[in-house]
C-alpha cells in the first residue's frame, strides 16, 4: 500500500475520513439515503481509495499516484455516478427483463472490470480469478455436461445480473460490508488508537506471564482479546507477534512452537465473540438471523479452541522444562487495572447492547462513542481530535479490502443464482456422497481450507455458503451448524499448510522453519478441526438445547480438549507412552461428543490413561521432576 504524503496524502486522508463519517451518519439519521444509495457510495469510496492507495504492482513508486491510477479512480466515479444520475431507472427497472441500453452495457462492463482489478490489488489475484472463471462459466454453460450444464447466459444478462441487480456486486456480501463491517472496523481502530492493545498485553502478562510457559499463555490471552477486535489473523500476528514471539523464545520455546502459538491464537480471534470476523456478519445475513444469535452460537466452540491451545502450551512447556517470566519483569495486575482497565469498558458496552437486542450498527457506534468518552478517564489515553481523525481514516482504509472482497464475491453469487448452479450442485453432492453426511462434511472441510488458502475468510466462506452449505442442510444439519462449520474451516486455512498465511507471518518474525511451524500449528489448533464435526451432530455445542444439555456439553468438552492436548503433546502427569497418548486421544473424541454414553466411556478411558501414568515407574511425578 502506498504511503502518500503532502497534497496526495491529504486528499486520501480526507476521502477516508469522509467515508467513515458518512457511514456513521447513515446509521444514525432517518434522512440518510436508502440501501441502494448506501451501497453505491460504499463501492464508490472503496474503488477510488483502492486505486489511489494500492499500486498496480509491488515495484511501483510507493509515494506517488501515477496518472493511470488517477484515470481508474475517475472511471470508478463515473460508473458509480452513472448509477446515481439514473437512480430511479436503476432501482425500479425489472432486472434481466428490461433490456440494457448501450451505455448501460458500457458502464456495467467497466464497473465489473474495475471491481476485479481493485480486488486484485487489495487482496491478491485468487478471488478475481475465481470470479472471472464463474463469469466465463455463465457465458459458456451450454458447452458443459452433467450438473454443470445450463443453457448459457448472454453477455447482457451476465452484466445485468452482476452490476445492475441486488444479487451481484451490490448483493448481500456488499450490504454487510457497507452496513455492519465498516462500523466494527472503525470501532476496532478506535480501540487500538486508545492504547487498548498495550492494555491487553499488560493484562495478559500480569495474569499468565509468570506461569510455566507464561509467554505462550500471554500470547493466547492477548491475541484472543485483540484478535476479536481486528478480525484478521495475519494483522493480529503482525501486531502482537513482534512482542510475544521474542518473549516466548527468550524463555525457551523453540522458534517453531513460538510461531505456531501466535499464529493459532491470532487465527482464533475470528471465531471469538463478541466481535468476530467480517464473515460472521455475512453468515447472519445468509441465515436471516441476528448477529447476536451467531455470536452466542460461536461461544462454546471458541472456548474449546482456546482451552485446547492453552492446555497444549502448558503441556509443551512442562515437558520441555520451561519457566515463566521473572517476577521483576511482570507488570502488577492491580496497577494495570487502576491505570488502564477503563479501556476494556467499551467492549463491555458493545456486548451488553448486543445481548439486550440492539442492532449491531447501533451497538458499534455507541461503543465507539463510549470509548472516546471513557478514554479521558486517564489523560494519557484520552483521544483528542487528531487521534479520532486518524482512527476514522484508518478505519475506512482497513475496510477497503473487505469491501472489495465482498463486491467480487457478489459477482460469483450472482452467477450461481442466475445459472441455478447451487441447486444442481446440491443434488450432485448428495448423489456423489450417497447421502452420507460425514463424507459431505469432509468435502466441505477440504474446500474451505483450499479456498481460504487463496483468499480472505469472508469470500472463502461465501463460496461455501453458495455451493456446499445447502447440501449439508439438505442432509439434515441445522442451518446455524452448517454455516458455522463452513466458517470454521475458512478461518483455519490460515494455519493449515502448505499455504498458512498466519504461520508464514509468525515464522518470519520468529525465524522459524515454515513446515515445522505449520505442523506444530495444526497440533495446537487441533480442537478447531475436530469440534465443528461434533457441533454438526449435536447442536448443544452451539447453545441449542436445554441448559442441562449445554452445561454438560461444556463441562465434558473442556475435559476432552485437555485430553486432546495431552495426547498430541505426549504429556499429562509425565511423558506419555504411545498407548497412553492413544488413550488420551480416544478419551478426547468421546468426551467432546456431547452424549451421555460417550461421556461415561470417555471418562473411563481417560481415567485408565491417568492411572497408567501414576503407576508407571513408581510414584506420581513431582514438580521438580516435571521441570
NORSUL-V140270 format. One record per pair of residues at least 12 apart in sequence whose C-alpha atoms are under 10 Angstrom apart, sorted by the first residue. I is the first residue (numbers start at 1). J is the second residue. Records with the same first field share a line. If there is no record, write none. Layout:
I->J + J
This chain:
1->50 + 52 + 53 + 54 + 55 + 57 + 58 + 62 + 63 + 121 + 122
2->52 + 53 + 54 + 55 + 58 + 60 + 61 + 62 + 63 + 64 + 65
3->53 + 54 + 61 + 62 + 63 + 64
4->52 + 53 + 62 + 63 + 64 + 65
5->63 + 64
6->63
8->52 + 53 + 63 + 64 + 65
9->52 + 53 + 63 + 64
11->52
12->48 + 49 + 52 + 53 + 393 + 397
13->49 + 389 + 390 + 392 + 393 + 394 + 396 + 397
14->389 + 392 + 393
15->45 + 46 + 48 + 49 + 393 + 396 + 397
16->45 + 46 + 49 + 389 + 390 + 392 + 393 + 394 + 395 + 396 + 397 + 398 + 399 + 400
17->388 + 389 + 390 + 391 + 392 + 393 + 394 + 395 + 396 + 397
18->45 + 389 + 392 + 393 + 396
19->41 + 42 + 44 + 45 + 46 + 49 + 182 + 392 + 393 + 395 + 396 + 397
20->42 + 45 + 182 + 183 + 185 + 186 + 389 + 391 + 392 + 393 + 394 + 395 + 396 + 397 + 399
21->183 + 186 + 389 + 392 + 393 + 396
22->38 + 41 + 42
23->38 + 41 + 42 + 178 + 179 + 180 + 182 + 183 + 361 + 396
24->179 + 182 + 183 + 186 + 361 + 362 + 364 + 365
25->365
26->38 + 179
27->179 + 180 + 183 + 361 + 362 + 365
28->361 + 362 + 365
35->170 + 175 + 178 + 179
36->83 + 84 + 87 + 90 + 91 + 165 + 166 + 170 + 171 + 175
37->80 + 83 + 84 + 87 + 91
38->170 + 175 + 178 + 179
39->80 + 166 + 169 + 170 + 171 + 174 + 175 + 176 + 177 + 178 + 179
40->79 + 80 + 81 + 83 + 84 + 169 + 170 + 174 + 178
41->77 + 80 + 81 + 84 + 178
42->80 + 170 + 174 + 175 + 177 + 178 + 179 + 182 + 399 + 400 + 403 + 404
43->76 + 77 + 80 + 115 + 169 + 170 + 174 + 177 + 178 + 400 + 403 + 404 + 407
44->73 + 76 + 77 + 78 + 79 + 80 + 81
45->73 + 76 + 77 + 80 + 396 + 397 + 400 + 403
46->73 + 76 + 115 + 118 + 119 + 396 + 397 + 399 + 400 + 401 + 402 + 403 + 404 + 407
47->72 + 73 + 74 + 75 + 76 + 77 + 80 + 111 + 114 + 115 + 117 + 118 + 119 + 400 + 403 + 404
48->69 + 70 + 71 + 72 + 73 + 74 + 75 + 76 + 77 + 114 + 118 + 400
49->73 + 76 + 118 + 396 + 397 + 400
50->69 + 72 + 73 + 114 + 115 + 117 + 118 + 119 + 120 + 121 + 122 + 397 + 400 + 401 + 404
51->65 + 66 + 68 + 69 + 70 + 71 + 72 + 73 + 74 + 76 + 114 + 117 + 118 + 121 + 122
52->64 + 65 + 66 + 69 + 70 + 72 + 73
53->65 + 69 + 121 + 122 + 397
54->69 + 118 + 120 + 121 + 122
55->69 + 118 + 121 + 122
56->68 + 69 + 117 + 118 + 120 + 121
57->121
58->121
72->114 + 117 + 118
73->114
75->107 + 110 + 111 + 114
76->107 + 110 + 111 + 114 + 115
77->111
78->107 + 110 + 111
79->104 + 106 + 107 + 108 + 109 + 110 + 111 + 112 + 114
80->107 + 111
82->103 + 104 + 107 + 108
83->104 + 107 + 108 + 164
90->104 + 164 + 165
91->164 + 165 + 166
93->164 + 165
94->164 + 165
95->157 + 160 + 161 + 164 + 165 + 166
96->156 + 157 + 158 + 159 + 160 + 161 + 164 + 165 + 418
97->157 + 160
98->157 + 160
99->156 + 157 + 160
100->156 + 157 + 159 + 160 + 164
101->156
102->156
104->156 + 159 + 160 + 163 + 164
105->155 + 156 + 157 + 159 + 160 + 163
106->159
107->159 + 163 + 164
108->156 + 158 + 159 + 160 + 161 + 162 + 163 + 164
109->155 + 156 + 158 + 159 + 160 + 162 + 163
110->159 + 163
111->159 + 162 + 163 + 169
112->132 + 159 + 162 + 163 + 168 + 169 + 407 + 408 + 411
113->128 + 132
115->128 + 169 + 404 + 405 + 407 + 408 + 411
116->128 + 129 + 131 + 132 + 404 + 405 + 407 + 408 + 409 + 411
117->404 + 408
118->400 + 401 + 404 + 405 + 407 + 408
119->400 + 401 + 402 + 403 + 404 + 405 + 406 + 407 + 408 + 409
120->401 + 404 + 405 + 408
121->401 + 404
122->400 + 401 + 402 + 403 + 404 + 405
123->400 + 401 + 402 + 404 + 405 + 454 + 455 + 456
124->401 + 405 + 454 + 455 + 456
125->454 + 455
126->451 + 452 + 453 + 454 + 455 + 456
127->405 + 408 + 409 + 412 + 451 + 454 + 455 + 456 + 459 + 460
128->405 + 408 + 409 + 411 + 412 + 455
129->408
130->408 + 409 + 411 + 412 + 451 + 455 + 463
131->408 + 409 + 410 + 411 + 412 + 413 + 415
132->408 + 411 + 412
133->412
134->411 + 412 + 413 + 414 + 415 + 416
135->153 + 155 + 158 + 159 + 162 + 411 + 412 + 414 + 415 + 416
136->152 + 153 + 155 + 158 + 415
137->149 + 150 + 152 + 153 + 415 + 416 + 419
138->150 + 151 + 152 + 153 + 154 + 155 + 157 + 158 + 412 + 414 + 415 + 416 + 418 + 419 + 421
139->151 + 152 + 153 + 154 + 155 + 156 + 157 + 158 + 415 + 419
140->152 + 153 + 154
141->153 + 419
146->424 + 428
147->420 + 421 + 422 + 423 + 424 + 425 + 426 + 427 + 428 + 429
148->419 + 420 + 421 + 424 + 425 + 428
149->419 + 420 + 421 + 424
150->419 + 420 + 421 + 424
151->419
152->418 + 419
153->415 + 418 + 419
157->415 + 418
158->411 + 414 + 415 + 418 + 419
159->411
160->414
161->410 + 411 + 413 + 414 + 415 + 417 + 418
162->407 + 408 + 410 + 411 + 412 + 413 + 414 + 415 + 418
163->407 + 410 + 411 + 414
165->414
166->410 + 414
167->410 + 411 + 412 + 413 + 414 + 415 + 416 + 417 + 418
168->406 + 407 + 408 + 409 + 410 + 411 + 412 + 413 + 414 + 415 + 416 + 417 + 418
169->404 + 405 + 406 + 407 + 408 + 409 + 410 + 411 + 412 + 413 + 414
170->406 + 407 + 408 + 410 + 411 + 414
171->406 + 407 + 409 + 410 + 411 + 413 + 414
172->282 + 285 + 286 + 406 + 407 + 409 + 410 + 413
173->278 + 279 + 281 + 282 + 283 + 285 + 286 + 402 + 403 + 404 + 405 + 406 + 407 + 408 + 409 + 410 + 413 + 458 + 459 + 462
174->282 + 402 + 403 + 404 + 405 + 406 + 407 + 408 + 409 + 410
175->282 + 285 + 403 + 406 + 407 + 410
176->278 + 279 + 280 + 281 + 282 + 283 + 284 + 285 + 402 + 403 + 406
177->278 + 279 + 281 + 282 + 399 + 400 + 402 + 403 + 404 + 405 + 406 + 407
178->399 + 402 + 403 + 406
179->281 + 360 + 361
180->278 + 281 + 282 + 291 + 359 + 360 + 361 + 362 + 364
181->277 + 278 + 279 + 280 + 281 + 282 + 360 + 361 + 364 + 399 + 402 + 403
182->278 + 361 + 364 + 395 + 396 + 397 + 398 + 399 + 400 + 402 + 403
183->360 + 361 + 362 + 363 + 364 + 365 + 368 + 392 + 395 + 396 + 399
184->229 + 230 + 231 + 275 + 276 + 277 + 278 + 360 + 361 + 363 + 364 + 365 + 367 + 368 + 395 + 399
185->229 + 230 + 231 + 275 + 277 + 278 + 364 + 391 + 392 + 394 + 395 + 396 + 397 + 398 + 399
186->229 + 364 + 365 + 368 + 391 + 392 + 393 + 394 + 395 + 396 + 397 + 398 + 399
187->229 + 230 + 346 + 347 + 350 + 364 + 365 + 366 + 367 + 368 + 369 + 371 + 391 + 392 + 395
188->226 + 227 + 228 + 229 + 230 + 231 + 275 + 347 + 364 + 368 + 391 + 395
189->229 + 230 + 368 + 388 + 390 + 391 + 392 + 393 + 394 + 395 + 396 + 398
190->367 + 368 + 369 + 371 + 372 + 383 + 387 + 388 + 389 + 390 + 391 + 392 + 394 + 395
191->226 + 229 + 230 + 343 + 344 + 346 + 347 + 367 + 368 + 371 + 372 + 375 + 391
192->226 + 229 + 230 + 343 + 391
193->381 + 382 + 383 + 387 + 388 + 390 + 391 + 394
194->343 + 371 + 372 + 374 + 375 + 376 + 380 + 381 + 382 + 383 + 384 + 387 + 388 + 391
195->340 + 343 + 375 + 380 + 381 + 382 + 383
196->225 + 226 + 340 + 341 + 342 + 343 + 344 + 375 + 381
197->222 + 223 + 225 + 226 + 229 + 239 + 240 + 343
198->222 + 226 + 240 + 340
199->222 + 226 + 336 + 337 + 339 + 340 + 341 + 342 + 343 + 344
200->218 + 219 + 221 + 222 + 223 + 224 + 225 + 226 + 240 + 336 + 340 + 341 + 343 + 344
201->218 + 219 + 221 + 222 + 223 + 225 + 226 + 240 + 243 + 244 + 331
202->218 + 222 + 330 + 331 + 332 + 333 + 336 + 337 + 340
203->218 + 221 + 222 + 330 + 331 + 332 + 333 + 334 + 336 + 337 + 340 + 341
204->217 + 218 + 219 + 220 + 221 + 222 + 223 + 225 + 330 + 331 + 333
205->217 + 218 + 219 + 221 + 222 + 244 + 325 + 329 + 330 + 331 + 332 + 333
206->218 + 327 + 329 + 330 + 331 + 332 + 333 + 334 + 335 + 336
207->221 + 330 + 331 + 332 + 333
208->220 + 221 + 324 + 325 + 330
209->247 + 323 + 324 + 325 + 326 + 327 + 329 + 330 + 331
210->323 + 324 + 325 + 326 + 327 + 328 + 329 + 330
211->314 + 317 + 322 + 323 + 324 + 325 + 326
212->251 + 313 + 314 + 315 + 316 + 317 + 318 + 321 + 322 + 323 + 324 + 325 + 627
213->248 + 251 + 252 + 253 + 310 + 313 + 314 + 315 + 316 + 317 + 318 + 320 + 321 + 322 + 323 + 324 + 325
214->247 + 248 + 251 + 313 + 314 + 317 + 322 + 323 + 324 + 325 + 326
215->243 + 244 + 245 + 246 + 247 + 248 + 249 + 250 + 251 + 252 + 253 + 258 + 261 + 313 + 323 + 324 + 325
216->244 + 245 + 247 + 248 + 249 + 251 + 253 + 257 + 258 + 259 + 260 + 261 + 262 + 265 + 309 + 310 + 313 + 314 + 316 + 317 + 324
217->244 + 248 + 261 + 262 + 265 + 309 + 310 + 311 + 312 + 313 + 314 + 324
218->244 + 247 + 248 + 262 + 265 + 310
219->237 + 240 + 241 + 243 + 244 + 245 + 247 + 248 + 258 + 261 + 262 + 263 + 264 + 265 + 266 + 310
220->244 + 261 + 262 + 263 + 264 + 265 + 266 + 268 + 269 + 306 + 307 + 309 + 310 + 313
221->265 + 266 + 306 + 310
222->236 + 240 + 244 + 262 + 265 + 266
223->236 + 237 + 239 + 240 + 241 + 244 + 261 + 262 + 263 + 264 + 265 + 266 + 267 + 268 + 269
224->236 + 262 + 264 + 265 + 266 + 267 + 268 + 269 + 270 + 271 + 272 + 273 + 302 + 306
225->265 + 266 + 268 + 269 + 272 + 273 + 274 + 275 + 344
226->239 + 240 + 265 + 266 + 269 + 275
227->239 + 240 + 265 + 266 + 267 + 268 + 269 + 270 + 271 + 272 + 273 + 275 + 276 + 277
228->266 + 267 + 268 + 269 + 270 + 271 + 272 + 273 + 274 + 275 + 276 + 277
229->269 + 270 + 272 + 273 + 274 + 275 + 276 + 277 + 347
230->266 + 269 + 270 + 275 + 276 + 277 + 278 + 398
231->266 + 267 + 268 + 269 + 270 + 271 + 272 + 275 + 276 + 277 + 278 + 279 + 280 + 457
232->266 + 267 + 268 + 269 + 270 + 276 + 277 + 278 + 456 + 457 + 491 + 494 + 502
233->262 + 263 + 264 + 265 + 266 + 267 + 268 + 269 + 270 + 277 + 456 + 457 + 491 + 492 + 494 + 495 + 501 + 502 + 503 + 505
234->263 + 266 + 267 + 494 + 500 + 501 + 502 + 503 + 504 + 505 + 506
235->266 + 267 + 502 + 505
236->262 + 263 + 265 + 266 + 267 + 269 + 502 + 505 + 506
237->259 + 262 + 263 + 264 + 265 + 266 + 267 + 501 + 502 + 503 + 504 + 505 + 506 + 507 + 509
238->262 + 263 + 266 + 502 + 505 + 506 + 508 + 509
239->266
240->262 + 263 + 266 + 506
241->258 + 259 + 261 + 262 + 263 + 266 + 505 + 506 + 507 + 508 + 509 + 510
242->262 + 506 + 509 + 510
243->509
244->258 + 259 + 261 + 262 + 510
245->257 + 258 + 259 + 260 + 261 + 262 + 263 + 506 + 507 + 509 + 510 + 511
246->258 + 259 + 509 + 510 + 511
247->325
248->261 + 262 + 322 + 324 + 325 + 510
249->510
250->324 + 325
251->317 + 322 + 323 + 324 + 325 + 326
252->317 + 320 + 321 + 322 + 323 + 324
253->313 + 316 + 317 + 320 + 321 + 322 + 323
254->320 + 510 + 512 + 517
255->506 + 507 + 509 + 510 + 511 + 512 + 513 + 516 + 517
256->503 + 506 + 507 + 510 + 511 + 512 + 513 + 514 + 515 + 516 + 517 + 518 + 519 + 520 + 521
257->313 + 316 + 507 + 510 + 512 + 516 + 517 + 518 + 519 + 520 + 521 + 524
258->313 + 506 + 507 + 509 + 510 + 511 + 512 + 517 + 520 + 521
259->502 + 503 + 504 + 505 + 506 + 507 + 508 + 509 + 510 + 511 + 512 + 513 + 514 + 516 + 517 + 518 + 520 + 521
260->495 + 502 + 503 + 504 + 506 + 507 + 510 + 512 + 514 + 516 + 517 + 518 + 519 + 520 + 521 + 522 + 523 + 524 + 525
261->309 + 310 + 312 + 313 + 503 + 506 + 517 + 520 + 521 + 523 + 524 + 525
262->502 + 503 + 505 + 506 + 507 + 521
263->494 + 495 + 500 + 501 + 502 + 503 + 504 + 505 + 506 + 507 + 517 + 518 + 521 + 524 + 525
264->305 + 306 + 309 + 492 + 494 + 495 + 496 + 502 + 503 + 506 + 518 + 520 + 521 + 522 + 523 + 524 + 525 + 526 + 528
265->305 + 306 + 309 + 310 + 502 + 521 + 524 + 525
266->494 + 495 + 502 + 503 + 506
267->491 + 492 + 493 + 494 + 495 + 502 + 503 + 525
268->302 + 303 + 305 + 306 + 309 + 488 + 491 + 492 + 494 + 525 + 528
269->302 + 306 + 491
270->302 + 457 + 487 + 488 + 491 + 492
271->295 + 298 + 299 + 301 + 302 + 303 + 305 + 484 + 487 + 488 + 491 + 492 + 528
272->295 + 298 + 299 + 300 + 301 + 302 + 303 + 305 + 306
273->292 + 294 + 295 + 296 + 297 + 298 + 299 + 300 + 302 + 303 + 351
274->291 + 292 + 294 + 295 + 296 + 298 + 299 + 347 + 348 + 350 + 351 + 352 + 354 + 355
275->291 + 295 + 347 + 350 + 351 + 360 + 364
276->291 + 294 + 295 + 298
277->457 + 458 + 487 + 491
278->399 + 402 + 403 + 406 + 456 + 457 + 458 + 459
279->402 + 406 + 456 + 457 + 458 + 459 + 460 + 461 + 462 + 487 + 490 + 491
280->294 + 295 + 298 + 457 + 458 + 461 + 483 + 484 + 487
281->294 + 295 + 360 + 458
282->406 + 458 + 459 + 461 + 462 + 465
283->458 + 461 + 462 + 465 + 480 + 483 + 484 + 486 + 487
284->480 + 483
286->462 + 465 + 466 + 479 + 480 + 483
287->465 + 479 + 480 + 483
289->480
290->354 + 357 + 358 + 359 + 360
291->354 + 355 + 357 + 359 + 360
292->351 + 353 + 354 + 355 + 356 + 357 + 358 + 359 + 360
293->354 + 355 + 357 + 480 + 542 + 543
294->480 + 483 + 484 + 542
295->351 + 354 + 355 + 542
296->355 + 542 + 543 + 544
297->480 + 481 + 484 + 535 + 539 + 540 + 541 + 542 + 543 + 544
298->480 + 481 + 484 + 488 + 541 + 542 + 543
299->541 + 542 + 543
300->531 + 535 + 540 + 541 + 542 + 543 + 550 + 553 + 554 + 557 + 558
301->484 + 488 + 527 + 528 + 530 + 531 + 532 + 534 + 535 + 541 + 542 + 543 + 554 + 557
302->527 + 528 + 531
303->554 + 557 + 558 + 561
304->527 + 528 + 531 + 541 + 554 + 557 + 558 + 559 + 560 + 561 + 562 + 592
305->524 + 525 + 526 + 527 + 528 + 529 + 530 + 531 + 558 + 561
306->524 + 525 + 527 + 528 + 561
307->527 + 557 + 558 + 559 + 560 + 561 + 562 + 565
308->523 + 524 + 525 + 526 + 527 + 528 + 558 + 559 + 560 + 561 + 562 + 563 + 564 + 565 + 566
309->521 + 523 + 524 + 525 + 526 + 527 + 528 + 561 + 562 + 564 + 565
310->524 + 561 + 562 + 565
311->524 + 561 + 562 + 563 + 564 + 565 + 566 + 569 + 572
312->523 + 524 + 525 + 526 + 561 + 562 + 563 + 564 + 565 + 566 + 567 + 568 + 569 + 570 + 571 + 572
313->524 + 565 + 566 + 569
314->565 + 566 + 569 + 571 + 572
315->562 + 565 + 566 + 567 + 568 + 569 + 570 + 571 + 572 + 573 + 574 + 575
316->565 + 566 + 568 + 569 + 570 + 571 + 572
317->569 + 571 + 626 + 627
318->571 + 572 + 573 + 574 + 575 + 623 + 625 + 626 + 627
319->569 + 570 + 571 + 572 + 573 + 574 + 575 + 576 + 626 + 627
320->626 + 627
321->624 + 625 + 626 + 627
322->626 + 627
323->627
338->378
339->377 + 378 + 380 + 381
340->375 + 377 + 378 + 380 + 381
342->371 + 374 + 375 + 376 + 377 + 378 + 381
343->370 + 371 + 372 + 374 + 375 + 376 + 377 + 378 + 381
344->371 + 374
345->367 + 370 + 371 + 374 + 375
346->364 + 366 + 367 + 368 + 369 + 370 + 371 + 372 + 373 + 374 + 375
347->364 + 367 + 368 + 370 + 371
348->367
349->363 + 364 + 366 + 367 + 368 + 370 + 371
350->362 + 363 + 364 + 365 + 366 + 367 + 368 + 370
351->363 + 364 + 367
352->367
353->366 + 367
371->383
372->384 + 387 + 388
401->456
402->456 + 457 + 458 + 459
404->459
405->455 + 456 + 457 + 458 + 459 + 460
406->458 + 459 + 462
407->459
408->459
409->458 + 459 + 460 + 461 + 462 + 463
410->459 + 462 + 463
412->459 + 462 + 463 + 466
413->462 + 463 + 465 + 466 + 467
414->466
416->463 + 466 + 467
417->466
421->466 + 467
422->465 + 466 + 467 + 468 + 469 + 470 + 471
423->466 + 467 + 470 + 471
424->467 + 471
425->466 + 467 + 468 + 470 + 471
426->466 + 467 + 468 + 469 + 470 + 471 + 472 + 473 + 474 + 475
427->470 + 471 + 474
428->471
429->443 + 467 + 468 + 470 + 471 + 472
430->471 + 472 + 474 + 475
435->471 + 472 + 474 + 475
436->472 + 475
437->471 + 472 + 473 + 474 + 475 + 476 + 477 + 536 + 537
438->472 + 533 + 536 + 537
440->468 + 469 + 471 + 472 + 475
441->468 + 469 + 471 + 472 + 482 + 485 + 486 + 532 + 533 + 536
442->533
443->468
444->464 + 467 + 468 + 469 + 471 + 472 + 482 + 485 + 486 + 489 + 490
445->464 + 468 + 485 + 486 + 487 + 488 + 489 + 490 + 492 + 493 + 529 + 532 + 533
446->486 + 489 + 490 + 493
447->460 + 461 + 463 + 464 + 468 + 486 + 489 + 490 + 493
448->460 + 461 + 462 + 463 + 464 + 468 + 485 + 486 + 487 + 488 + 489 + 490 + 491 + 492 + 493
449->461 + 486 + 488 + 489 + 490 + 491 + 492 + 493 + 494 + 495 + 496 + 497 + 499 + 500
450->489 + 490 + 493 + 496 + 497 + 498 + 499
451->463 + 464 + 489 + 490 + 493
452->489 + 490 + 491 + 492 + 493 + 494 + 496 + 499 + 500 + 501
453->490 + 491 + 492 + 493 + 494 + 495 + 496 + 497 + 498 + 499 + 500 + 501
454->493 + 494 + 499 + 500 + 501
455->490 + 493 + 494
456->490 + 491 + 493 + 494
457->487 + 488 + 489 + 490 + 491 + 492 + 493 + 494
458->487 + 490 + 491
459->490
460->486 + 487 + 489 + 490 + 491 + 493
461->483 + 484 + 485 + 486 + 487 + 488 + 489 + 490 + 491
462->483 + 486 + 487 + 490
463->486 + 490
464->483 + 485 + 486 + 487 + 490
465->482 + 483 + 484 + 486 + 487
468->482 + 483 + 486
469->481 + 482 + 483 + 484 + 485 + 486
470->482 + 483
472->485 + 486 + 536
476->536 + 537
477->535 + 536 + 537 + 538 + 539
478->535 + 536 + 537 + 538 + 539
479->536
480->535 + 536 + 539 + 542 + 544
481->532 + 533 + 534 + 535 + 536 + 537 + 538 + 539 + 541 + 542 + 544
482->532 + 533 + 535 + 536
483->536
484->532 + 535 + 536 + 542
485->529 + 531 + 532 + 533 + 534 + 535 + 536
486->532
487->532
488->528 + 529 + 531 + 532
489->528 + 529 + 532
491->528
492->522 + 525 + 526 + 528 + 529
494->518 + 521
495->517 + 518 + 519 + 520 + 521 + 522 + 524 + 525
496->518 + 519 + 521 + 522 + 525
497->514 + 515 + 516 + 517 + 518 + 519 + 521 + 522
498->514 + 515 + 518 + 519
499->514 + 518
500->514 + 515 + 517 + 518 + 521
501->518
502->518 + 521
503->515 + 517 + 518 + 519 + 520 + 521
504->517 + 518
520->568 + 569
523->564 + 565 + 568 + 569
524->564 + 565 + 568 + 569
525->565
526->561 + 564 + 565 + 568
527->560 + 561 + 562 + 564 + 565 + 588 + 589 + 592
530->561 + 564 + 588 + 589 + 592 + 593
531->557 + 561 + 589 + 592 + 593
533->593
534->589 + 592 + 593 + 594
535->592 + 593 + 594
537->593 + 594
538->553 + 593 + 594 + 595
539->553 + 594
540->552 + 553 + 554 + 593 + 594 + 595
541->553 + 554 + 557 + 592 + 593 + 594
549->594 + 595 + 596
550->594
551->594
552->594 + 595 + 596 + 599
553->591 + 592 + 593 + 594 + 595 + 596 + 599
554->591 + 592 + 594
555->591 + 592 + 594
556->588 + 590 + 591 + 592 + 593 + 594 + 595 + 596 + 598 + 599 + 600 + 602 + 603
557->588 + 589 + 590 + 591 + 592 + 593 + 594 + 599
558->588 + 591 + 592
559->587 + 588 + 591 + 592 + 602 + 603 + 606
560->584 + 585 + 586 + 587 + 588 + 589 + 590 + 591 + 592 + 593 + 599 + 602 + 603 + 606
561->584 + 585 + 587 + 588 + 589 + 591 + 592
562->584 + 585 + 587 + 588
563->581 + 583 + 584 + 585 + 586 + 587 + 588 + 589 + 591 + 592 + 602 + 606 + 609
564->581 + 582 + 583 + 584 + 585 + 586 + 587 + 588 + 589 + 591 + 592
565->581 + 584 + 585 + 588
566->580 + 581 + 584 + 585 + 588
567->579 + 580 + 581 + 582 + 583 + 584 + 585 + 586 + 587 + 588
568->581 + 582 + 584 + 585
569->581
570->582 + 584
571->584 + 613
572->584 + 609 + 610 + 613
573->609 + 610 + 611 + 612 + 613 + 614 + 620 + 621 + 622 + 623 + 626
574->610 + 613 + 614 + 616 + 620 + 621 + 622 + 625 + 626
575->613 + 621 + 626
576->609 + 610 + 612 + 613 + 616
577->609 + 612 + 613 + 616
579->609 + 612
580->605 + 606 + 608 + 609 + 610 + 611 + 612 + 613
581->609
582->605 + 609
583->602 + 604 + 605 + 606 + 607 + 608 + 609 + 610
584->602 + 605 + 606 + 607 + 608 + 609 + 610
585->602 + 605 + 606
586->601 + 602 + 605 + 606
587->599 + 600 + 601 + 602 + 603 + 604 + 605 + 606 + 607 + 608 + 609
588->602 + 603 + 605 + 606
589->602
590->602 + 603 + 605 + 606
591->603 + 605 + 606
